Amino acid sequence: MSQKPPPATGATPGTPVRWGAVAGIVGFLAIVELTSGMLQGYYTPLMTDIARHLGIHDADVNWFEAAQLLVSALAVPLLASMGDIFGHKRILLYSTIITAAASWAVVFSGNFTTFLLAWALQGFYAVWLPLEIALVFSRARKLGTPGPITRRAAGLLVGALEAGVIAGALLGGALITSFGGNLALTLTIPAIATTLCIFAVAFGVPDGGERNGAKIDTGGFAYLAVGLLLLSGGLSFLRINGPASPLVWGSMAAGCAVLYLFYRHETKQSDPLIDFTVLFQRSMWPLQLTAGLFGVSVLGAQIPMSTFARTDPAVYGYGLGLSASSVSIIIGVYVLSLLVGALLFPTGARLAGTRPTLIIASTLVGIGYLMFLPLHGSLGQVLLNMMVAGLGSGALVAALPAAAAAAAPFHRTGMATGLTNAVKTIGGSFASAVFGLALVGHVVASGPGAGAESTAAPLAGYMTVWAICGMTAIICAMILLVVPRGALEDVPEQSPIPTR
């Protein structure tokens, strides 16, 4: 059932922010976010090793990411809703258990199918941050200062996330060498880390005790799941059967039709998974569309970057020919620039405003990826491109959830912030599938072993990936111009959405 929005509360000048009341909880949640970052960074330098272990083409690795992102896109809105109904701690604990089990399954998977399934189920970690923010906000609201406490906690948690990505990327590349190329042993590290998170949540995080009394929108979830599966299935058929297959366009058309039914269903619900009344506000839809397009680069381009860096230029005429440990350095520099961008966002927003800062950040992402088109022949050029794109990406990672919360009615802030994550994940999922298509190609080696068919992707495929990432980011900058001035600042004037 729809809830009457409580009165907006927040710290006024001179109001003490009782940080000590939530500091311990945030500390345990930071452990979870460190692990979340590890899951996002640890495997990236190992992708070529995983592909060789499973005996698959480099382009097929993209299906792992596409499947995981699709699971995340489905899990986030459902589990966020279940957190409101059954308690955020309980759902956070359950999602951590599932992620840990999937991480151990990755260790023992020896073929493409089982690895794909285990990898996809790891996508439940995507709901951790929204649930953590909800936990902190619930506790901070009882203290009368939800805004300042939640913003500070969110900054620390995002910082822990990015630190985990850096540590994971550096650790993954180093350990595969230290363990003598033993991939299974290397993969046990994130499995152990996710297992420890179960204890951190179970014993370190109290239950907020709040329930909203709503019901799960199972019908909406069913429509959403079927629609997304049909669309992703269409992309899979495109990869396997080619564009001439009627399965491709039939599946995509059916997916679009089911998603339309999902929209019609949601507009009739008192507790929808996605509140389209809020979503279609002029201050909201540009943010959500930006989140989806941003997912193309921030989530979809990770694996292509790793495989490009590992490609030997002496054999294929392009690539960097780096080892797994060297790829970890690229990833570390990129994520460090993400962290810097996230830390600079509050200053930029204070000086120029939130909307202009978002536009500048999107433009930086676009420039960084478009720079790859002429500049990709050396490690220095790649690092420069990644740092420019990373500064903008870091600002967007930190800003989009906060901006969505500022643009939403008080009683829909959780839905709005969770939706930015879900939409970003959907964008990344489809980008991974499309990038897998772009990277398909049989390159003939020109050096030693010439004449042998290679598993490396063609340079034209990488150029396509970079062009798509750059142009979608530039489109984001233009879309954000639609947002009304002042709509994303700290205390916008809002009228509650009438309850149905």
Secondary structure, 3 states (H helix, E strand, C coil): CCCCCCCCCCCCCCCCCCCHHHHHHHHHHHHHHHHHHHHHHCCHHHHHHHHHHHCCCHHHHHHHHHHHHHHHHHHHHHHHHHHHHHCHHHHHHHHHHHHHHHHHHHHHCCCHHHHHHHHHHHHHHHHHHHHHHHHHHHHHHHHCCHHHHHHHHHHHHHHHHHHHHHHHHHHHHHHHHHCCCCHHHHHHHHHHHHHHHHHHHHHHCCCCCCCCCCCCCHHHHHHHHHHHHHHHHHHHHHHHHCCCCHHHHHHHHHHHHHHHHHHHHHCCCCCCCCCHHHHCCCCCHHHHHHHHHHHHHHCCCHHHHHHHHHCCHHHHCCCCCCCHHHHHHHHHHHHHHHHHHHHHHHHHHHHHCHHHHHHHHHHHHHHHHHCCCCCCCCHHHHHHHHHHHHHHHHHHHHHHHHHHHHHCCHHHHHHHHHHHHHHHHHHHHHHHHHHHHHCCCCCECCCCCCCCECCCCCHHHHHHHHHHHHHHHHHHHHHHHHCCCCCCCCCCCCCCCCCC
